[in-house]
Amino acid sequence: YNSPHLIFAGALLALGLISLIGIFIGKKLCEVVPLSKIKLCAGALFILFGIMFLAGY
């Protein structure tokens, strides 16, 4: 942990890589599942996570 520049570079690389993976998966998912279904599932998950947060899970 003596090299903050190296840690920052690693974190930046990890963020970029996970973003690219998310973009690739999202693009492929849109080819298979209609966008309206994806939005519906995203909304349902958002509400579910909100309820879980409020319940203390």
C-alpha angles and dihedrals in degrees: 000000000000094000112066091174092058092047091049091049091050093049091048091049091049091050092050093047095049090047091053091048090051092049092049094048092045092051092050092045091054089055091057106031125045115250092238090060091048091052091048092051092045091052092048091050091048091054092044092051090047092053091047090050092050090047091053101248 
